[in-house]
């Protein structure tokens, strides 16, 4: 518990937990979106902070940090990305297809049964990255669908993906977005906007309810990791027993002897033998 208390005190805007809490303040979230997109937003509604989208039990569920809709029904998903994660099996970076998956699940959630496709609202998937995924130095990378045969021809599906690079060095961004980047990177407070954010984080850390929520969340995540590890170990042992049974079958040992040697049931060994036949 002491370690969790220390961890809570050391949380910054880069933490998913703190980022979600800070962006749950309308004035901060609206100002960030206005400065980033250079638009005016009268109001926003929070559809659900850290919403879990799980369309099918066989599909991979995701948790979206912040989903808001403005008065024009434009929907925004804001995410903080600290790690440029790779798939350990394929060695591919997961960010590009992660944005694709997020967009797909948002669209499924936004369109009700029997509604026409044109009722899908405009959407923005916005990933705030503390690394330069494309290594081009841009402050912002904005993506829309364009025709390869005519790059001026844009598919008007009103879906936009933005990869923000807090380590960027060039491009056109407002002073407040630049100050936000500085704050994310180095906790530098050089604008009224970042002062508001820093004050909000200070207030959050004084709130016993927020502290308790963080403790419970961390405990739950720890349990999930332990369960996943236990399941992985159990699966590994099961595969090892199966491999051993196959080797012993190839050596001509009896099903009964193999069952005793591997702690598998006779029925399980019979099934393995049938697979090899």
SERO-4910 file (N, C-alpha, C, O; in steps of 0.05 Angstrom, whole numbers):
BEGIN
 pado doro    nc1    nc2    nc3   cac1   cac2   cac3    cc1    cc2    cc3    oc1    oc2    oc3
  Unk    A     16    -24      0      0      0      0     17     25      0     10     45    -13
  Unk    A     40     24     14     58     47     15     69     53    -13     72     76    -21
  Unk    A     75     31    -28     86     35    -55     65     48    -72     71     65    -89
  Unk    A     39     40    -69     18     52    -85     14     81    -78      8     97    -95
  Unk    A     16     87    -52     13    115    -43     35    133    -56     30    155    -65
  Unk    A     60    122    -56     82    137    -69     77    140    -99     82    161   -110
  Unk    A     68    118   -111     62    119   -139     41    140   -146     43    154   -166
  Unk    A     21    141   -129     -1    161   -133     10    190   -131      4    207   -148
  Unk    A     27    195   -112     39    221   -108     56    229   -132     59    253   -138
  Unk    A     68    210   -145     86    215   -168     73    215   -195     86    219   -215
  Unk    A     47    212   -196     32    211   -221     34    238   -235     33    259   -223
  Unk    A     36    237   -262     37    261   -278     15    259   -299      0    240   -300
  Unk    A     13    279   -316     -6    280   -338     -3    257   -357    -21    249   -371
  Unk    A     21    245   -357     26    222   -375     11    197   -365      8    178   -381
  Unk    A      3    196   -340    -12    173   -329    -40    173   -341    -53    193   -342
  Unk    A    -48    149   -350    -76    146   -361    -96    156   -340   -116    169   -347
  Unk    A    -91    149   -315   -110    155   -293   -113    185   -290   -135    196   -289
  Unk    A    -90    199   -288    -91    228   -285   -100    242   -310   -116    261   -308
  Unk    A    -92    233   -333   -101    245   -358   -131    244   -360   -144    264   -368
  Unk    A   -143    221   -354   -172    218   -355   -185    238   -336   -205    251   -343
  Unk    A   -174    240   -311   -186    258   -291   -184    287   -300   -204    302   -298
  Unk    A   -161    295   -310   -157    323   -319   -176    330   -342   -189    351   -343
  Unk    A   -177    312   -362   -194    317   -385   -224    314   -379   -240    320   -396
  Unk    A   -230    304   -356   -258    304   -347   -268    331   -338   -292    334   -332
  Unk    A   -250    350   -337   -257    378   -331   -263    392   -358   -246    395   -375
  Unk    A   -288    400   -361   -297    411   -387   -279    433   -397   -272    434   -421
  Unk    A   -273    452   -380   -259    476   -390   -232    468   -401   -222    481   -421
  Unk    A   -219    448   -390   -193    440   -399   -195    424   -425   -180    429   -444
  Unk    A   -214    405   -426   -217    389   -450   -226    405   -473   -216    402   -495
  Unk    A   -245    424   -469   -254    441   -491   -232    458   -501   -228    461   -525
  Unk    A   -216    470   -483   -195    487   -492   -174    472   -508   -163    482   -528
  Unk    A   -167    448   -499   -148    431   -514   -158    426   -542   -143    429   -561
  Unk    A   -183    418   -545   -194    412   -571   -196    437   -588   -190    436   -612
  Unk    A   -204    460   -577   -206    485   -592   -178    493   -602   -176    501   -625
  Unk    A   -158    492   -585   -131    500   -593   -119    481   -614   -105    490   -632
  Unk    A   -125    456   -611   -114    436   -629   -126    438   -657   -112    437   -677
  Unk    A   -152    440   -658   -167    440   -683   -173    468   -694   -183    471   -716
  Unk    A   -167    488   -677   -173    516   -685   -202    520   -692   -209    530   -714
  Unk    A   -219    511   -674   -248    514   -677   -260    525   -651   -245    528   -631
  Unk    A   -285    531   -651   -299    540   -627   -319    518   -618   -334    508   -635
  Unk    A   -318    511   -593   -336    491   -582   -352    503   -560   -340    512   -540
  Unk    A   -378    503   -562   -395    516   -541   -397    498   -517   -397    508   -494
  Unk    A   -399    472   -521   -402    454   -499   -396    425   -508   -396    420   -532
  Unk    A   -390    408   -489   -385    380   -495   -401    363   -475   -406    371   -452
  Unk    A   -407    339   -483   -419    319   -466   -400    295   -464   -389    286   -484
  Unk    A   -396    285   -440   -380    262   -436   -397    237   -439   -415    232   -424
  Unk    A   -390    222   -461   -406    198   -466   -399    177   -445   -416    162   -436
  Unk    A   -374    176   -438   -365    159   -415   -335    160   -415   -322    154   -435
  Unk    A   -323    166   -392   -294    166   -389   -285    138   -387   -297    121   -373
  Unk    A   -263    132   -401   -252    105   -402   -273     84   -409   -276     64   -395
  Unk    A   -288     90   -430   -310     72   -438   -299     46   -449   -279     46   -464
  Unk    A   -311     24   -441   -302     -2   -451   -320    -11   -474   -344    -13   -470
  Unk    A   -308    -16   -497   -323    -24   -520   -317    -53   -526   -294    -60   -532
  Unk    A   -337    -70   -524   -333    -99   -529   -357   -109   -546   -377   -118   -535
  Unk    A   -356   -106   -573   -378   -113   -590   -386   -142   -590   -410   -149   -592
  Unk    A   -367   -160   -588   -372   -188   -588   -353   -202   -568   -331   -192   -563
  Unk    A   -362   -224   -556   -346   -237   -536   -320   -249   -549   -301   -254   -534
  Unk    A   -320   -253   -575   -297   -264   -588   -278   -241   -598   -256   -247   -606
  Unk    A   -287   -216   -596   -270   -194   -605   -254   -183   -582   -259   -188   -558
  Unk    A   -234   -167   -589   -217   -155   -568   -229   -129   -559   -234   -111   -574
  Unk    A   -235   -128   -533   -246   -103   -521   -224    -82   -517   -201    -89   -515
  Unk    A   -232    -57   -517   -213    -35   -512   -225    -16   -492   -250    -15   -489
  Unk    A   -208     -1   -479   -217     20   -461   -209     47   -473   -185     52   -477
  Unk    A   -228     64   -478   -222     90   -489   -220    110   -466   -239    112   -450
  Unk    A   -199    126   -465   -194    144   -443   -217    164   -440   -230    165   -420
  Unk    A   -221    180   -461   -241    201   -460   -256    202   -486   -244    204   -507
  Unk    A   -283    201   -485   -299    204   -508   -319    227   -502   -334    225   -483
  Unk    A   -318    247   -519   -337    270   -516   -350    276   -542   -339    270   -564
  Unk    A   -373    289   -541   -387    299   -565   -393    328   -560   -402    336   -539
  Unk    A   -389    344   -581   -395    373   -579   -424    378   -587   -439    360   -594
  Unk    A   -431    404   -588   -459    412   -593   -466    406   -622   -490    406   -629
  Unk    A   -446    401   -640   -452    395   -668   -452    364   -673   -453    355   -695
  Unk    A   -450    349   -651   -449    320   -651   -423    308   -663   -423    285   -671
  Unk    A   -402    324   -664   -376    314   -671   -365    299   -646   -366    310   -624
  Unk    A   -355    275   -651   -345    258   -629   -315    258   -628   -302    256   -649
  Unk    A   -304    259   -605   -274    260   -601   -266    238   -581   -278    235   -560
  Unk    A   -246    223   -589   -233    204   -570   -205    213   -565   -188    214   -584
  Unk    A   -198    219   -540   -172    229   -532   -157    207   -517   -168    195   -499
  Unk    A   -133    201   -526   -117    180   -514    -89    190   -508    -77    205   -524
  Unk    A    -78    182   -485    -50    188   -479    -33    163   -484    -40    141   -474
  Unk    A    -13    165   -501      4    142   -508     33    147   -499     47    165   -510
  Unk    A     42    132   -479     69    136   -468     89    117   -481    112    124   -485
  Unk    A     80     93   -488     98     72   -499     92     67   -528     68     64   -536
  Unk    A    112     65   -545    110     58   -573    112     27   -574    133     16   -580
  Unk    A     89     14   -568     89    -15   -564     92    -31   -590     83    -23   -611
  Unk    A    107    -53   -587    110    -72   -609     96    -98   -602     94   -106   -578
  Unk    A     86   -112   -622     76   -139   -618    101   -157   -615    117   -159   -633
  Unk    A    104   -171   -592    129   -187   -588    131   -210   -608    154   -220   -612
  Unk    A    109   -218   -620    110   -241   -639    118   -231   -667    135   -243   -680
  Unk    A    104   -210   -676    110   -200   -704    131   -179   -705    142   -173   -726
  Unk    A    138   -166   -682    157   -144   -680    147   -119   -694    162   -100   -699
  Unk    A    121   -118   -700    109    -94   -713     99    -75   -692     89    -84   -671
  Unk    A    100    -49   -697     89    -30   -679     58    -31   -681     47    -34   -703
  Unk    A     45    -29   -659     16    -33   -659     -1     -7   -662    -25     -9   -667
  Unk    A     12     16   -660     -3     41   -660    -21     45   -685    -44     52   -682
  Unk    A    -10     41   -710    -27     46   -733    -53     30   -733    -75     41   -737
  Unk    A    -51      4   -729    -75    -12   -730    -92    -10   -704   -115    -17   -704
  Unk    A    -79      0   -683    -95      6   -660   -114     29   -665   -137     28   -657
  Unk    A   -105     50   -680   -123     72   -687   -145     62   -705   -168     71   -703
  Unk    A   -139     44   -723   -159     32   -741   -180     17   -725   -204     20   -730
  Unk    A   -172      2   -705   -190    -13   -689   -208      5   -672   -232      0   -669
  Unk    A   -196     26   -660   -211     45   -644   -232     58   -661   -255     61   -652
  Unk    A   -225     66   -686   -245     79   -703   -268     60   -709   -291     68   -709
  Unk    A   -261     35   -715   -282     15   -722   -302     11   -698   -326     11   -702
  Unk    A   -291      9   -674   -308      4   -651   -324     29   -644   -347     27   -635
  Unk    A   -312     53   -648   -328     77   -643   -351     79   -662   -374     85   -654
  Unk    A   -347     72   -688   -368     74   -708   -391     54   -701   -414     60   -704
  Unk    A   -383     30   -694   -403      9   -687   -420     19   -663   -444     15   -663
  Unk    A   -407     32   -644   -421     42   -621   -439     66   -627   -459     70   -613
  Unk    A   -432     81   -648   -447    106   -653   -471    102   -671   -489    118   -672
  Unk    A   -472     79   -686   -494     75   -705   -513     54   -693   -505     31   -689
  Unk    A   -537     62   -689   -557     44   -677   -569     25   -699   -566     31   -723
  Unk    A   -581      4   -691   -593    -16   -709   -613     -2   -727   -630     14   -718
  Unk    A   -611     -8   -753   -629      2   -774   -625     31   -781   -640     42   -797
  Unk    A   -605     44   -769   -600     72   -776   -584     72   -803   -568     54   -808
  Unk    A   -587     93   -818   -573     96   -843   -544    104   -838   -538    117   -818
  Unk    A   -526     96   -855   -497    101   -851   -491    131   -850   -472    139   -836
  Unk    A   -506    147   -865   -499    176   -866   -505    189   -839   -498    213   -836
  Unk    A   -517    175   -820   -522    187   -794   -498    184   -775   -498    194   -753
  Unk    A   -477    170   -785   -452    169   -769   -441    197   -766   -439    212   -786
  Unk    A   -435    206   -741   -425    233   -737   -396    235   -744   -382    215   -746
  Unk    A   -386    260   -748   -357    264   -752   -342    254   -727   -351    258   -705
  Unk    A   -319    242   -731   -303    232   -709   -274    240   -711   -263    243   -733
  Unk    A   -262    243   -688   -233    248   -686   -221    228   -666   -229    228   -643
  Unk    A   -203    212   -676   -186    195   -658   -160    211   -654   -145    215   -673
  Unk    A   -155    218   -629   -132    235   -623   -113    221   -603   -121    217   -580
  Unk    A    -90    213   -612    -70    200   -596    -48    220   -589    -35    231   -606
  Unk    A    -45    225   -563    -24    243   -554      0    226   -547      1    213   -526
  Unk    A     20    227   -564     44    209   -560     68    224   -550     73    246   -559
  Unk    A     82    212   -531    106    225   -521    131    214   -536    153    213   -526
  Unk    A    126    206   -561    147    196   -578    139    204   -607    115    208   -612
  Unk    A    158    205   -624    153    212   -652    151    186   -669    171    176   -678
  Unk    A    127    177   -672    123    151   -686    134    150   -714    146    131   -722
  Unk    A    131    173   -728    139    173   -757    167    185   -761    178    185   -783
  Unk    A    179    194   -739    207    205   -740    210    227   -761    231    228   -774
  Unk    A    190    244   -764    191    266   -783    193    293   -769    198    313   -782
  Unk    A    190    293   -742    193    318   -728    168    335   -727    168    357   -715
  Unk    A    146    326   -739    121    342   -739    109    343   -711    111    324   -695
  Unk    A     97    366   -705     81    368   -680     56    351   -681     47    339   -661
  Unk    A     44    350   -705     19    336   -709     20    321   -736     30    332   -756
  Unk    A      9    297   -736      5    282   -761    -25    277   -763    -37    263   -747
  Unk    A    -37    288   -784    -66    286   -788    -72    268   -812    -61    272   -833
  Unk    A    -90    249   -808    -96    229   -829   -125    229   -837   -143    228   -819
  Unk    A   -130    231   -863   -156    226   -875   -152    208   -899   -130    205   -908
  Unk    A   -174    197   -909   -172    179   -932   -171    195   -958   -188    213   -962
  Unk    A   -152    190   -975   -149    203  -1001   -146    183  -1023   -137    161  -1019
  Unk    A   -154    191  -1047   -152    175  -1071   -124    174  -1081   -111    195  -1085
  Unk    A   -112    150  -1085    -85    148  -1094    -82    159  -1123    -60    168  -1130
  Unk    A   -103    156  -1139   -102    166  -1166   -105    197  -1168    -97    209  -1188
  Unk    A   -116    208  -1148   -120    238  -1147   -119    246  -1118   -139    245  -1103
  Unk    A    -95    254  -1109    -91    260  -1080   -107    284  -1070   -109    287  -1046
  Unk    A   -117    300  -1088   -135    322  -1079   -163    312  -1074   -179    328  -1063
  Unk    A   -169    288  -1081   -196    277  -1077   -197    262  -1050   -184    242  -1046
  Unk    A   -213    274  -1032   -215    263  -1005   -241    248  -1002   -262    257  -1011
  Unk    A   -240    225   -989   -264    210   -983   -279    224   -960   -268    225   -938
  Unk    A   -303    234   -965   -317    250   -944   -331    233   -923   -355    236   -919
  Unk    A   -316    215   -910   -328    199   -889   -327    212   -861   -338    201   -842
  Unk    A   -315    236   -860   -314    252   -835   -301    238   -812   -307    243   -789
  Unk    A   -282    220   -819   -266    207   -798   -237    217   -800   -225    215   -821
  Unk    A   -227    227   -777   -200    238   -777   -184    225   -754   -194    221   -732
  Unk    A   -160    218   -760   -142    208   -740   -118    227   -737   -106    235   -757
  Unk    A   -112    235   -713    -90    253   -707    -71    241   -688    -78    232   -666
  Unk    A    -46    239   -696    -24    230   -679     -8    254   -670      6    266   -686
  Unk    A    -11    262   -645      4    285   -635     32    276   -625     34    255   -612
  Unk    A     52    291   -631     79    284   -624     90    306   -605     98    327   -614
  Unk    A     90    300   -579     99    321   -560    128    326   -562    138    346   -551
  Unk    A    143    309   -576    172    314   -580    177    328   -607    200    330   -615
  Unk    A    156    338   -620    159    350   -646    175    376   -645    179    388   -624
  Unk    A    185    384   -669    201    408   -671    191    428   -692    200    451   -693
  Unk    A    173    419   -709    163    438   -729    134    432   -737    123    410   -733
  Unk    A    122    452   -750     94    450   -757     79    474   -745     91    491   -733
  Unk    A     53    475   -750     37    497   -741     19    488   -718      0    474   -722
  Unk    A     25    497   -694      8    492   -671      6    518   -655     24    535   -656
  Unk    A    -15    520   -639    -19    545   -623      1    545   -599     14    525   -593
  Unk    A      4    568   -587     22    571   -564     13    553   -541     29    542   -527
  Unk    A    -13    550   -537    -23    534   -515    -18    504   -520    -13    490   -501
  Unk    A    -20    496   -545    -14    467   -551     16    462   -546     24    441   -536
  Unk    A     33    482   -555     62    479   -550     67    478   -520     84    462   -511
  Unk    A     54    495   -505     58    495   -476     48    469   -463     60    459   -444
  Unk    A     27    458   -475     16    432   -466     37    410   -471     42    393   -454
  Unk    A     49    411   -494     71    392   -501     94    394   -480    104    373   -470
  Unk    A    102    418   -475    124    423   -455    116    412   -428    133    401   -414
  Unk    A     91    415   -421     82    405   -395     82    374   -394     91    362   -375
  Unk    A     72    362   -416     72    333   -417    100    322   -416    105    302   -403
  Unk    A    119    335   -431    146    325   -433    162    329   -407    175    310   -397
  Unk    A    161    353   -397    180    360   -375    167    374   -351    181    385   -334
  Unk    A    140    374   -350    126    387   -328    133    416   -326    135    428   -304
  Unk    A    137    429   -349    143    457   -350    116    473   -351     99    467   -368
  Unk    A    113    492   -334     89    509   -333     96    536   -344    109    552   -331
  Unk    A     87    541   -369     94    567   -382     70    580   -395     73    597   -413
  Unk    A     46    573   -386     22    586   -396      0    584   -375      1    567   -357
  Unk    A    -21    600   -378    -44    598   -360    -57    571   -363    -68    560   -344
  Unk    A    -57    560   -388    -69    534   -393    -56    512   -377    -69    495   -364
  Unk    A    -29    511   -379    -15    490   -364    -16    495   -334    -14    476   -318
  Unk    A    -19    520   -326    -23    526   -297    -49    514   -288    -51    502   -266
  Unk    A    -70    516   -304    -96    505   -297    -94    474   -295   -105    462   -276
  Unk    A    -80    462   -313    -76    433   -313    -61    425   -288    -69    406   -274
  Unk    A    -39    439   -282    -23    432   -259    -39    435   -233    -37    419   -214
  Unk    A    -55    457   -231    -71    461   -207    -92    439   -204    -97    429   -182
  Unk    A   -103    430   -227   -123    409   -225   -110    383   -215   -123    369   -199
  Unk    A    -86    377   -224    -72    353   -215    -67    355   -185    -69    335   -170
  Unk    A    -59    379   -176    -54    383   -147    -79    378   -131    -78    365   -110
  Unk    A   -102    388   -141   -127    384   -127   -134    355   -126   -144    345   -105
  Unk    A   -130    341   -148   -136    312   -150   -121    296   -129   -131    278   -117
  Unk    A    -95    304   -126    -78    289   -107    -85    294    -78    -77    279    -60
  Unk    A   -101    315    -73   -110    321    -46   -137    308    -40   -146    308    -17
  Unk    A   -149    297    -60   -176    285    -57   -174    256    -49   -163    239    -64
  Unk    A   -183    250    -25   -181    223    -14   -197    203    -31   -189    179    -33
  Unk    A   -219    212    -43   -235    194    -60   -220    186    -85   -220    163    -94
  Unk    A   -206    205    -97   -190    200   -121   -167    181   -114   -161    163   -129
  Unk    A   -154    186    -91   -133    168    -82   -143    139    -79   -130    120    -88
  Unk    A   -166    137    -66   -178    110    -61   -185     97    -88   -181     73    -91
  Unk    A   -196    112   -107   -202    102   -133   -177     91   -147   -178     70   -160
  Unk    A   -155    106   -145   -130     97   -157   -121     71   -145   -112     53   -159
  Unk    A   -122     70   -118   -113     46   -104   -129     21   -113   -118      0   -118
  Unk    A   -155     24   -115   -172      2   -123   -167     -6   -152   -166    -30   -158
  Unk    A   -163     14   -169   -157      8   -197   -131     -7   -200   -129    -27   -214
  Unk    A   -110      2   -186    -84    -11   -187    -86    -40   -176    -74    -58   -187
  Unk    A   -101    -43   -154   -105    -70   -143   -119    -89   -163   -111   -112   -166
  Unk    A   -139    -78   -176   -153    -94   -196   -135   -101   -219   -135   -124   -229
  Unk    A   -119    -82   -229   -101    -88   -251    -80   -108   -243    -72   -125   -259
  Unk    A    -70   -106   -218    -51   -125   -208    -62   -153   -208    -49   -173   -215
  Unk    A    -87   -155   -199   -101   -181   -198   -104   -193   -226   -100   -216   -231
  Unk    A   -111   -175   -245   -114   -184   -273    -88   -194   -284    -87   -214   -299
  Unk    A    -66   -180   -278    -40   -188   -288    -32   -215   -275    -20   -232   -289
  Unk    A    -37   -218   -250    -31   -244   -236    -47   -267   -248    -36   -289   -253
  Unk    A    -73   -262   -253    -90   -282   -265    -80   -290   -293    -79   -313   -300
  Unk    A    -73   -269   -309    -63   -274   -336    -37   -290   -335    -32   -308   -351
  Unk    A    -19   -284   -316      6   -298   -313      1   -327   -305     13   -346   -315
  Unk    A    -18   -331   -286    -25   -358   -277    -37   -374   -300    -30   -398   -304
  Unk    A    -54   -361   -316    -66   -375   -339    -45   -382   -359    -45   -404   -371
  Unk    A    -26   -364   -363     -4   -369   -382     13   -393   -373     21   -409   -389
  Unk    A     19   -393   -347     35   -415   -336     21   -442   -339     32   -462   -346
  Unk    A     -6   -441   -333    -22   -466   -335    -23   -475   -364    -21   -499   -369
  Unk    A    -26   -456   -382    -27   -464   -411      0   -475   -420      1   -494   -435
  Unk    A     22   -463   -410     48   -473   -417     53   -501   -407     64   -518   -421
  Unk    A     44   -507   -382     47   -534   -371     30   -554   -386     39   -576   -391
  Unk    A      6   -546   -394    -11   -564   -410      1   -571   -437      1   -594   -445
  Unk    A     13   -550   -450     27   -555   -475     51   -574   -472     56   -591   -488
  Unk    A     65   -569   -449     89   -586   -444     81   -615   -440     94   -633   -449
  Unk    A     59   -619   -425     49   -647   -420     40   -660   -446     46   -683   -451
  Unk    A     27   -644   -463     18   -655   -489     42   -663   -507     42   -684   -519
  Unk    A     62   -645   -507     86   -651   -523    100   -676   -513    110   -693   -528
  Unk    A    102   -679   -486    114   -703   -474     98   -728   -481    110   -749   -488
  Unk    A     72   -726   -480     55   -749   -487     59   -757   -516     60   -781   -522
  Unk    A     62   -738   -534     66   -744   -562     93   -758   -566     95   -777   -582
  Unk    A    114   -749   -552    140   -762   -554    139   -791   -544    150   -809   -556
  Unk    A    125   -795   -521    124   -822   -510    107   -840   -527    113   -864   -529
  Unk    A     86   -830   -540     70   -846   -558     87   -855   -582     85   -878   -591
  Unk    A    104   -836   -592    121   -843   -615    142   -864   -607    152   -878   -625
  Unk    A    147   -867   -581    166   -887   -571    152   -914   -566    165   -934   -559
  Unk    A    126   -915   -569    111   -940   -566    101   -946   -538     93   -968   -533
  Unk    A    102   -927   -520     93   -932   -493     62   -934   -493     49   -924   -510
  Unk    A     52   -948   -473     23   -952   -471      9   -926   -462     22   -909   -449
  Unk    A    -17   -924   -468    -32   -901   -460    -32   -898   -430    -30   -876   -419
  Unk    A    -35   -921   -416    -36   -921   -386    -10   -911   -374    -10   -895   -355
  Unk    A     12   -920   -385     38   -911   -375     43   -882   -380     54   -867   -363
  Unk    A     35   -872   -403     38   -844   -410     21   -827   -392     29   -805   -383
  Unk    A     -3   -836   -386    -21   -821   -368     -8   -818   -341     -9   -797   -328
  Unk    A      5   -839   -331     18   -838   -305     42   -820   -306     47   -805   -287
  Unk    A     57   -821   -328     82   -805   -330     76   -775   -332     92   -759   -323
  Unk    A     53   -768   -345     48   -739   -350     26   -727   -332     22   -703   -333
  Unk    A     13   -744   -316     -9   -735   -300    -34   -727   -316    -52   -714   -307
  Unk    A    -33   -735   -342    -57   -732   -359    -76   -755   -354    -67   -777   -345
  Unk    A   -101   -751   -360   -120   -773   -357   -117   -792   -381   -106   -785   -402
  Unk    A   -126   -817   -378   -125   -836   -400   -141   -825   -424   -132   -829   -447
  Unk    A   -163   -812   -418   -180   -801   -440   -164   -779   -455   -166   -778   -480
  Unk    A   -149   -763   -441   -134   -742   -454   -112   -754   -472   -107   -744   -494
  Unk    A    -98   -774   -462    -77   -787   -478    -89   -801   -502    -78   -800   -523
  Unk    A   -113   -813   -498   -127   -826   -521   -133   -805   -542   -131   -811   -566
  Unk    A   -141   -782   -534   -148   -760   -553   -123   -751   -569   -125   -746   -593
  Unk    A   -101   -749   -554    -75   -742   -567    -67   -763   -587    -57   -757   -609
  Unk    A    -71   -788   -579    -64   -810   -597    -81   -811   -622    -71   -816   -644
  Unk    A   -107   -804   -618   -125   -803   -641   -117   -781   -660   -120   -784   -685
  Unk    A   -107   -758   -650    -99   -736   -667    -75   -744   -684    -72   -735   -707
  Unk    A    -57   -761   -672    -33   -768   -687    -38   -790   -707    -21   -795   -725
  Unk    A    -60   -804   -704    -66   -826   -722    -70   -817   -751    -75   -834   -768
***
